[in-house]
Amino acid sequence: MAELLAHPPTECLRKEAADAGATFRRLRDELLAAGPLDRATCELIVIAGLATAGFEDSFKIHSQRLLDMGVPLAALKHAVMVNLGASSAIFQVARALQWIDELAAKQPS
């Protein structure tokens, strides 16, 4: 299992290059607002891509955002599984499902 970053990547960037970090945050916010999809749907798309790429830290950050928004665990798992055979291999899907289970175990009951 990879070590998670102490802070989200955007915070790390802002610490070293404040203007670049702020610009990156604005870019992400503008992209989320640019179309008809709601924030939760956009985040589900993001975690599917992060699962395929194998980026555990970012996957868990974005997945936790979804859980904080009240999105059910089943939706996160579905977003990851729907890529199987399209852009993800079974290993990537299984790994992401494990990451979701790890997050679920840390949620308050």
C-alpha positions as CSV (number, residue, x, y, z in Angstrom):
1,M,0.0,0.0,0.0
2,A,1.3,3.4,-0.9
3,E,1.8,6.1,1.7
4,L,-0.7,8.9,1.4
5,L,0.5,12.5,1.1
6,A,0.3,14.5,4.2
7,H,-1.6,17.2,2.3
8,P,-3.6,17.2,-1.0
9,P,-1.3,17.8,-4.0
10,T,-2.9,21.2,-4.6
11,E,-1.8,22.3,-1.1
12,C,1.8,21.1,-1.8
13,L,1.8,23.1,-5.1
14,R,0.4,26.3,-3.4
15,K,3.1,26.0,-0.7
16,E,5.9,26.1,-3.2
17,A,4.3,28.3,-5.9
18,A,1.3,30.1,-4.6
19,D,0.2,31.7,-7.8
20,A,0.6,28.4,-9.8
21,G,-1.4,26.5,-7.1
22,A,-4.2,29.1,-7.2
23,T,-4.3,29.0,-11.0
24,F,-4.5,25.2,-10.9
25,R,-7.4,25.3,-8.4
26,R,-9.2,27.9,-10.6
27,L,-8.7,25.7,-13.6
28,R,-10.2,22.6,-11.9
29,D,-13.1,24.7,-10.6
30,E,-13.8,26.1,-14.0
31,L,-13.7,22.7,-15.6
32,L,-16.2,21.4,-13.0
33,A,-18.5,24.3,-13.8
34,A,-18.1,24.2,-17.6
35,G,-20.8,21.6,-18.4
36,P,-24.0,20.1,-17.4
37,L,-22.7,17.4,-15.1
38,D,-23.1,17.9,-11.3
39,R,-20.1,17.8,-9.0
40,A,-20.6,14.2,-7.8
41,T,-20.8,12.9,-11.4
42,C,-17.6,14.8,-12.3
43,E,-15.9,13.3,-9.2
44,L,-17.0,9.8,-10.1
45,I,-15.4,10.3,-13.6
46,V,-12.3,11.5,-11.9
47,I,-11.9,8.5,-9.6
48,A,-12.5,6.2,-12.5
49,G,-9.5,7.8,-14.3
50,L,-7.4,7.8,-11.2
51,A,-8.1,4.1,-10.6
52,T,-7.0,3.3,-14.2
53,A,-3.8,5.4,-13.7
54,G,-3.1,3.8,-10.3
55,F,-2.9,7.1,-8.4
56,E,-3.9,5.9,-4.9
57,D,-3.3,9.1,-3.1
58,S,-5.4,11.2,-5.5
59,F,-8.0,8.4,-5.8
60,K,-8.5,8.4,-2.0
61,I,-8.7,12.2,-1.8
62,H,-11.4,12.4,-4.5
63,S,-13.2,9.3,-3.1
64,Q,-13.4,10.8,0.3
65,R,-14.8,14.0,-1.2
66,L,-17.6,11.8,-2.7
67,L,-18.3,10.1,0.6
68,D,-18.4,13.5,2.3
69,M,-21.0,14.6,-0.3
70,G,-23.1,11.6,0.8
71,V,-22.5,9.6,-2.4
72,P,-23.0,5.9,-1.5
73,L,-20.0,3.5,-1.6
74,A,-21.9,1.5,-4.2
75,A,-21.7,4.4,-6.6
76,L,-17.9,4.7,-6.2
77,K,-17.5,1.0,-6.8
78,H,-19.8,1.2,-9.9
79,A,-17.7,4.1,-11.3
80,V,-14.6,2.0,-11.0
81,M,-16.0,-1.2,-12.3
82,V,-17.7,0.3,-15.4
83,N,-14.2,0.9,-16.9
84,L,-13.3,-2.8,-16.8
85,G,-12.6,-4.0,-20.3
86,A,-12.8,-0.5,-21.7
87,S,-9.8,1.4,-20.2
88,S,-9.0,-0.6,-17.1
89,A,-7.7,-4.1,-16.6
90,I,-9.1,-6.3,-13.8
91,F,-6.1,-5.7,-11.6
92,Q,-6.7,-1.9,-11.7
93,V,-10.3,-2.4,-10.8
94,A,-9.6,-4.8,-8.0
95,R,-7.0,-2.5,-6.6
96,A,-9.4,0.5,-6.6
97,L,-12.1,-1.6,-5.0
98,Q,-9.7,-2.4,-2.2
99,W,-8.9,1.3,-1.8
100,I,-12.6,2.0,-1.5
101,D,-12.9,-0.7,1.1
102,E,-10.0,0.8,3.0
103,L,-11.8,4.2,3.0
104,A,-15.1,2.6,4.0
105,A,-13.4,1.0,7.1
106,K,-12.3,4.5,8.2
107,Q,-15.8,6.0,8.0
108,P,-17.8,6.6,11.1
109,S,-20.6,4.1,11.6
